[in-house]
């Protein structure tokens, strides 16, 4: 069974940084494009950024381009999201998933950007 376990979320001040991790199990990790999404409070989930099997970045949301970076460690079946210069509008529950999207999401990890 495919599972996504996200962690690393925290409360940070505007301008701060965080690195999120997502451990994936139940699939051949290296064979999939992976991505990060977030769900802001009271809003729908939105796709942010992805990474190809070759390690190339796919930018989905322009507001995080240049501030967020995605990486992967195939040996650890882990995908990372480095977030810099965080803004209050980055607040939300962050999730990872594969392409094609797996219907069962992980629990996500909460990021709150507030002074």
C-alpha positions as CSV (number, residue, x, y, z in Angstrom):
1,X,0.0,0.0,0.0
2,X,1.3,3.4,-1.0
3,X,1.9,5.7,2.0
4,X,3.1,9.3,2.3
5,X,4.4,10.5,5.6
6,X,5.1,14.3,5.7
7,X,7.0,16.0,8.6
8,X,9.0,19.0,9.4
9,X,6.3,21.6,9.7
10,X,6.5,24.3,12.3
11,X,5.6,27.9,13.3
12,X,8.0,30.3,11.8
13,X,8.3,34.0,11.5
14,X,8.0,35.8,8.1
15,X,11.3,35.6,6.3
16,X,12.2,32.3,7.9
17,X,13.0,29.0,6.4
18,X,11.9,25.4,6.8
19,X,12.7,22.1,5.2
20,X,9.9,19.6,4.9
21,X,10.4,15.9,4.3
22,X,8.1,13.2,2.9
23,X,8.9,9.5,3.2
24,X,7.2,7.4,0.6
25,X,6.6,3.7,0.8
26,X,4.7,1.1,-1.2
27,X,6.1,2.0,-4.6
28,X,9.3,2.1,-6.6
29,X,10.2,5.6,-5.5
30,X,12.8,6.3,-8.2
31,X,10.3,5.6,-11.0
32,X,7.8,8.4,-10.1
33,X,7.6,12.1,-10.5
34,X,6.8,13.6,-7.1
35,X,5.3,16.8,-6.0
36,X,4.3,19.0,-3.1
37,X,0.9,20.6,-2.6
38,X,-0.5,22.7,0.2
39,X,-4.0,23.4,1.5
40,X,-4.3,26.9,3.0
41,X,-6.9,27.4,5.8
42,X,-10.4,27.3,4.4
43,X,-9.2,26.8,0.8
44,X,-8.7,23.9,-1.6
45,X,-5.4,22.1,-2.0
46,X,-3.0,23.6,-4.5
47,X,-0.1,22.1,-6.4
48,X,3.2,23.9,-5.7
49,X,6.2,22.2,-7.2
50,X,7.3,18.9,-8.6
51,X,10.5,16.9,-9.3
52,X,11.1,14.5,-12.2
53,X,12.7,11.1,-11.9
54,X,15.9,12.8,-13.2
55,X,15.8,15.5,-10.6
56,X,14.5,18.4,-12.6
57,X,12.2,20.9,-11.0
58,X,8.6,21.4,-12.2
59,X,7.2,24.8,-11.2
60,X,3.4,24.8,-10.8
61,X,2.8,27.9,-8.7
62,X,4.5,31.1,-9.6
63,X,4.3,32.6,-6.1
64,X,6.7,30.1,-4.7
65,X,9.2,30.0,-7.6
66,X,12.6,31.2,-6.4
67,X,11.7,30.7,-2.8
68,X,10.9,26.9,-2.6
69,X,13.1,24.2,-3.9
70,X,12.4,20.5,-4.2
71,X,14.8,17.6,-4.0
72,X,14.8,13.8,-3.7
73,X,16.9,11.1,-2.2
74,X,16.0,7.9,-4.0
75,X,18.0,5.8,-1.5
76,X,15.9,7.1,1.3
77,X,12.6,7.2,-0.6
78,X,12.3,10.8,0.6
79,X,11.3,14.0,-1.2
80,X,12.2,17.3,0.4
81,X,10.8,20.8,0.2
82,X,13.2,23.6,1.2
83,X,11.2,26.8,1.8
84,X,12.9,30.1,2.2
85,X,11.7,33.7,2.7
86,X,8.4,32.4,4.1
87,X,5.4,34.6,4.0
88,X,2.1,34.5,5.9
89,X,0.3,33.3,2.8
90,X,2.5,30.2,2.8
91,X,0.6,29.0,5.9
92,X,-1.1,25.7,5.3
93,X,-1.1,21.9,5.5
94,X,1.6,20.6,3.2
95,X,1.4,17.2,1.4
96,X,3.4,15.2,-1.1
97,X,2.1,12.8,-3.7
98,X,3.2,11.1,-6.9
99,X,2.3,11.5,-10.5
100,X,-0.2,10.1,-11.3
101,X,-1.8,11.2,-8.1
102,X,-2.4,8.5,-5.6
103,X,-6.0,8.9,-4.2
104,X,-5.0,8.3,-0.5
105,X,-3.1,11.4,0.8
106,X,-0.9,11.5,3.8
107,X,-1.8,13.5,6.9
108,X,0.3,16.4,5.8
109,X,2.5,18.6,8.0
110,X,1.4,22.1,9.2
111,X,3.3,25.2,8.4
112,X,2.3,28.4,10.1
113,X,4.0,31.7,9.1
114,X,3.3,34.3,11.7
115,X,5.0,37.0,13.7
